[in-house]
């Protein structure tokens, strides 16, 4: 049934890693966890109807800008000696696409907080709260430091968020409120350096006369962030799932190496019976119980 639902909701199928990992993979993980049906369905709906479409849109913008940038750069010809003019390549609608990307990215991070809330019982609301507190709430990072002491790897992972998520929240805020608390977003198209070399489009965020982020290649920054957003969206669930298996001690989380993933559905994580678990249960069942306990095949009223 799940592939049918995905086909109806999205314009891409599970051959796309974003679709495979945020829908089918995560739905199967939830099926192997101790969670109420109602909560699982809410989480599935967030992944299917909110997170996956937004990240696909980010990826589409990235692919469009990358193809256009490569095309424009390839078409540029260095002017010959004595040339009186030269054509400067330009990516059409660059600023509009950048603003759209940041809009989708910020909303993606906001919606992902709703998954985090359902899993961990928190009440975060704004995308900035992944890294910044909003009274009376701490940030997600501070929450993890206070509540994930038994899982130090979770804390170390979430502490990477300032570099992975914050720049895109602040850049979007700069678009919404130019010159305000988050400063100003500066987007530069193709341009010639003083030595005549052609430089690809980049962006940066300035505040009070100082550059706080960038300048960095727009295409490269988008490429890295799409991958980071995908990893964060699946790892939020994985961090919770490893401690909430339906059968603790028998079901475990495993990572499928990238080269071993099925191209038809390239999922990364899988929850399944621990290797040797069935054999261990069989061995236990064949051993007599101490103290006159129930042995295999015995029944008692």
JORA-V477720 format. One record per backbone hydrogen bond with DSSP energy under -0.5 kcal/mol. NH is the residue of the N-H (numbers start at 1). CO is the residue of the C=O. If there is no record, write none. Layout:
[[NH/CO] [NH/CO]]
//
This chain:
[[5/1] [6/2] [7/3] [8/4] [9/5] [10/6] [16/13] [20/16] [21/17] [22/18] [23/19] [24/19] [25/20] [27/23] [28/24] [29/25] [30/26] [31/27] [32/28] [32/29] [33/30] [34/244] [35/33] [40/36] [41/37] [42/38] [43/39] [44/40] [45/41] [46/42] [47/43] [48/44] [49/45] [50/45] [50/46] [51/46] [52/47] [54/50] [55/51] [56/52] [57/53] [58/54] [59/55] [60/56] [61/57] [62/58] [63/59] [64/60] [65/61] [66/62] [67/63] [68/64] [69/65] [70/66] [71/67] [72/68] [73/69] [74/70] [75/71] [76/72] [76/73] [83/80] [88/86] [89/87] [92/90] [94/91] [97/93] [98/94] [99/95] [100/96] [101/97] [102/98] [103/99] [104/100] [105/101] [106/102] [107/103] [108/104] [109/105] [110/106] [111/107] [112/108] [113/109] [114/110] [114/111] [115/111] [116/112] [117/113] [118/114] [119/115] [120/116] [121/117] [122/117] [129/126] [130/127] [131/128] [132/128] [134/137] [137/134] [140/129] [141/130] [143/139] [144/140] [145/141] [146/142] [147/143] [148/144] [151/148] [154/151] [155/151] [156/152] [157/153] [158/154] [159/155] [160/157] [161/158] [163/160] [164/160] [165/161] [166/161] [167/162] [168/165] [169/165] [170/166] [171/167] [172/168] [173/169] [174/170] [175/171] [176/172] [177/173] [178/175] [179/183] [180/177] [180/183] [183/180] [184/206] [186/204] [187/185] [188/202] [191/199] [193/197] [196/193] [199/191] [202/188] [203/216] [204/186] [205/213] [206/184] [207/210] [210/207] [212/205] [212/210] [213/205] [215/203] [216/203] [218/201] [221/217] [222/218] [223/219] [224/220] [225/221] [226/222] [227/223] [228/224] [229/225] [230/226] [231/227] [232/228] [233/229] [234/230] [235/231] [236/232] [237/233] [238/234] [239/235] [240/236] [241/237] [242/238] [243/240] [244/241] [246/32] [248/245] [250/247] [251/247] [252/272] [254/270] [256/268] [257/255] [260/257] [261/257] [261/258] [263/261] [265/262] [267/265] [270/254] [272/252] [272/270] [274/250] [277/274] [280/276] [281/277] [282/278] [283/279] [284/280] [285/281] [286/282] [287/283] [287/284] [292/289] [293/290] [296/285] [298/295]]
//
